């Protein structure tokens, strides 16, 4: 049975591992992954601790099999969110290969959108991989210079 739970501060190593796998599947060079993974771990932990980064994991019998991360970004108001000074960045979306095609990513994205709304975020953005783009479009995200969706 698949269950969803919020990420915790001590989950940062799993988040980092998922991120590395995600970029490896996109063809990122191993040496670049080494550097980026170390830098990301340093960046991530304090943001998990202060709540600017949050997210959800999907688990199967206690094993983490998928995740989505969210980062609250300070961002000036503009035409897409005229009354808000922040954006929600969706990142680190990863589902283990054996679990793909079961709607887990869509469920995690629903949790992500709800969590952003609950925090008063009116606009979300993400960078879509070729593999992820069809799902995001199906969920109502649209291509601009970045993928985006009005949440409020």
N, C-alpha and C positions, 0 to 999 in steps of 0.2 A: 504494500500500500504506500503510495507516494504522499508525503506530507510536506507542507510549506512552513518555514519558520523564519523569523527575522535573524539577520546575521548579528553576531556578537563581536566584541573587540578581539577575543582570542581566536576568531575565525580568519584572521588576516592571512595566515599562511595558505589556507585553502583558496581564498580569493585570489591570492597571487599565483597559485598553481593553475587555477582555471584561466586566469588572464594569459599566462604563458602558453597554455595549450591552445587557447583561442588564436593567439598570434602565430603560433607554430603551424596551425592548420591553414592559416592564410599565407604561409610560405616565408615568414620572417626568418632571417638568418640566425643560426644558433648563437653566434657571438653577440649579435645585437640583442637577442633575447636575454642573454646573461646580464648584460649591462642594464637593460631596461627593467628586468625583473628585480634586480637589487635596488635600483632607484625607486621603483614603484613601491616596494615594501617600506622604504623609508618615508615616502610621501603618504602612504595609506594609513599607517598606524595612528598618527595623531588625529587624522580626520575621522577615523572610526571612534576614537576616544572622545572627541568633542561633538560628535553627532553630525558633522557636515557630510560624512559618507555613511550611508546606511544601505540596507538591501535585504534580500531574501534568498534562502537556500531551499531547494527541493531535496528531500531525503527519501531513500528507500530502505526501510528497516535499519535506520540509523546511519546509513552511508550517504554522504553528500554526493548528489548526482547532477546537480545543476544550480545555477545561481544568477542573480541580477544585482548590480550595484547601482546606487544613486548618489549623486554629489550635488549639493546645493551650491550653486555658483552665484556670486555677486555679479549682477549684470545690469547695465543701465536700461531704464524703460525705453521702449520703442514701439513701433507700430504693431508688433505681434504680441506685446504685453505692456500696454501703455501705462498701467497703474502699478506695475510690479518691478522691483529692483533686483529680482533674482530669476534664475532659470534652473530647472532640474535637468541635470545631465544623466542620461541612462548609459551605463557602461558595464563592462565585464559580464555580458550576457553569454553564458556558456552552458551547454547541455552535453553530457557525455554521449559519445556516439551510439551506444546501445540503447539509449533512452530517447533518441530523436524521433520526431514524427508522432509523438503521443500527446501533443498539446501542452507539454510542460513549459516551454518557453512562453507560450501565449498566457498561461496561467500566471507565470512570474511577472510578465509585463502588466497584467491586470493588477497584481499586487503593487507593482511599482507605481503605476499611474494613481492608484488610490492613495498610496503613501504620500506622493507629491501633493495631491489635492488636500489631504489632511493637514499638510504643513503650509498651506496657503499658496502653493506654487501654481501659477496660471499658465505656464508654458514649459514644455519639455523639449529637449533636443537629444539626438544621438548620432553617432556615425555608424552607418550600416555596412556590413560586409555584403558581398554578393550573395552569400548563402542566407543571410538574415533579412535582406531587403524585402523579399516577398511576404514574409510574416509581418514585418512592420507596416507595410502598405495595407495588408489585409486588416490590421488593427486600427487603421485610420491615420497613421503617420504619413506625412507627405514630404516629397523631395523639394528642398529649396537649395540654398548653398549648403545646407545641412538638413538632415531629416528632422522634422518637427511636428508637433501636435499641440493645438490649443487645449489646455486642461481645465479651463475655468469658464 
